[in-house]
Amino acid sequence: MSADDVEVGPLILHASDSPEDVRRALRLSGEIIRDPACASEIHIVANHSAIPGILDVSQSQIPQGVTVHACATAMRGHRIGRQDVPACVDVVPSGIVFIAQQQSGDAWYIRL
């Protein structure tokens, strides 16, 4: 089987350790999504200590084919309300559950 025969699916970029991880995921996702051999779509998932990084995300930073998800559990822990989160960020009940659900399909995973 050659690299051309491999079907690519979604890729998860997990931002967990610092708010800078969200900015780094946005930069990297632009490079990755331009290569059709890497991923069909990208999910940036922010939780834990990285969650404050979602507050600065704007639609213009999100490449086509990329979705940014914020963990509601982590948001509560950081006292961040849904009203504080930009509309371009999808809030999921649990970031880790979202990641597990994606991986039970065909998603690849990279922790930043």
Kinemage of the C-alpha trace (Angstrom):
@kinemage 1
@onewidth
@group {chain A} dominant
@subgroup {mainchain}
@vectorlist {calphas} color= white
{ca met a 1} P 0.000 0.000 0.000
{ca ser a 2} L 1.415 3.382 -0.958
{ca ala a 3} L 0.890 6.718 0.810
{ca asp a 4} L -1.510 7.627 -1.999
{ca asp a 5} L -3.749 4.693 -1.020
{ca val a 6} L -4.190 5.809 2.593
{ca glu a 7} L -7.474 7.513 3.366
{ca val a 8} L -7.034 10.410 5.737
{ca gly a 9} L -9.613 11.272 8.307
{ca pro a 10} L -9.951 13.941 10.942
{ca leu a 11} L -7.082 15.073 13.134
{ca ile a 12} L -7.405 16.221 16.736
{ca leu a 13} L -4.974 18.848 18.026
{ca his a 14} L -5.300 18.765 21.811
{ca ala a 15} L -4.398 22.024 23.577
{ca ser a 16} L -4.145 21.238 27.276
{ca asp a 17} L -1.172 22.735 29.081
{ca ser a 18} L -1.158 26.486 28.409
{ca pro a 19} L -3.179 29.183 26.631
{ca glu a 20} L -0.325 29.429 24.091
{ca asp a 21} L -1.208 25.869 22.996
{ca val a 22} L -4.422 27.224 21.442
{ca arg a 23} L -2.498 29.807 19.398
{ca arg a 24} L 0.026 27.170 18.378
{ca ala a 25} L -2.772 24.780 17.334
{ca leu a 26} L -4.293 27.497 15.150
{ca arg a 27} L -0.929 28.149 13.455
{ca leu a 28} L -0.184 24.456 12.928
{ca ser a 29} L -3.684 23.645 11.697
{ca gly a 30} L -3.247 26.053 8.801
{ca glu a 31} L -0.162 24.172 7.647
{ca ile a 32} L -1.668 20.734 8.183
{ca ile a 33} L -5.035 21.346 6.507
{ca arg a 34} L -3.331 22.587 3.320
{ca asp a 35} L -1.824 19.124 2.822
{ca pro a 36} L -4.636 16.787 1.754
{ca ala a 37} L -2.495 13.776 2.706
{ca cys a 38} L -2.516 14.861 6.377
{ca ala a 39} L -6.130 15.370 7.388
{ca ser a 40} L -9.608 15.788 5.960
{ca glu a 41} L -10.578 18.097 8.835
{ca ile a 42} L -9.037 19.298 12.080
{ca his a 43} L -10.582 19.599 15.523
{ca ile a 44} L -8.698 21.800 17.978
{ca val a 45} L -9.806 20.792 21.474
{ca ala a 46} L -8.917 23.086 24.362
{ca asn a 47} L -9.239 22.011 27.976
{ca his a 48} L -7.456 22.120 31.334
{ca ser a 49} L -4.901 24.956 31.666
{ca ala a 50} L -5.163 25.911 27.964
{ca ile a 51} L -8.814 26.948 28.203
{ca pro a 52} L -8.176 30.703 28.689
{ca gly a 53} L -6.562 30.661 25.225
{ca ile a 54} L -9.993 30.327 23.607
{ca leu a 55} L -10.980 33.824 24.719
{ca asp a 56} L -8.740 35.429 22.085
{ca val a 57} L -9.776 33.259 19.126
{ca ser a 58} L -11.337 35.041 16.165
{ca gln a 59} L -12.995 33.581 13.079
{ca ser a 60} L -10.245 35.042 10.884
{ca gln a 61} L -7.661 32.860 12.686
{ca ile a 62} L -9.500 29.613 11.984
{ca pro a 63} L -8.581 28.048 8.629
{ca gln a 64} L -11.299 26.457 6.510
{ca gly a 65} L -11.713 22.833 7.561
{ca val a 66} L -10.759 23.570 11.182
{ca thr a 67} L -13.112 23.690 14.164
{ca val a 68} L -12.196 24.931 17.643
{ca his a 69} L -13.846 23.210 20.612
{ca ala a 70} L -13.741 24.324 24.247
{ca cys a 71} L -14.376 22.044 27.213
{ca ala a 72} L -17.307 23.301 29.326
{ca thr a 73} L -15.929 21.502 32.384
{ca ala a 74} L -12.627 23.389 32.119
{ca met a 75} L -14.488 26.622 31.448
{ca arg a 76} L -16.396 26.242 34.717
{ca gly a 77} L -13.139 25.574 36.556
{ca his a 78} L -11.698 28.814 35.169
{ca arg a 79} L -14.962 30.729 35.730
{ca ile a 80} L -15.407 31.342 32.016
{ca gly a 81} L -19.031 31.592 30.905
{ca arg a 82} L -20.402 30.714 27.467
{ca gln a 83} L -21.078 34.419 26.954
{ca asp a 84} L -17.307 35.052 27.300
{ca val a 85} L -16.412 32.645 24.495
{ca pro a 86} L -16.275 33.881 20.877
{ca ala a 87} L -19.122 32.574 18.712
{ca cys a 88} L -16.590 30.838 16.434
{ca val a 89} L -15.683 28.431 19.270
{ca asp a 90} L -17.871 25.366 19.797
{ca val a 91} L -18.408 24.491 23.466
{ca val a 92} L -18.573 20.750 24.194
{ca pro a 93} L -19.675 19.309 27.553
{ca ser a 94} L -16.348 17.523 28.059
{ca gly a 95} L -13.221 17.918 25.955
{ca ile a 96} L -11.839 14.527 26.913
{ca val a 97} L -15.131 12.793 26.056
{ca phe a 98} L -15.202 14.611 22.698
{ca ile a 99} L -11.654 13.390 21.992
{ca ala a 100} L -12.579 9.810 22.953
{ca gln a 101} L -15.642 9.924 20.696
{ca gln a 102} L -13.568 11.161 17.748
{ca gln a 103} L -10.892 8.531 18.322
{ca ser a 104} L -13.471 5.757 18.486
{ca gly a 105} L -14.062 6.683 14.847
{ca asp a 106} L -11.095 7.305 12.636
{ca ala a 107} L -9.520 10.449 14.071
{ca trp a 108} L -5.790 10.841 14.627
{ca tyr a 109} L -4.580 12.548 17.801
{ca ile a 110} L -1.729 14.976 18.564
{ca arg a 111} L -1.291 16.544 21.983
{ca leu a 112} L 0.441 19.899 21.900
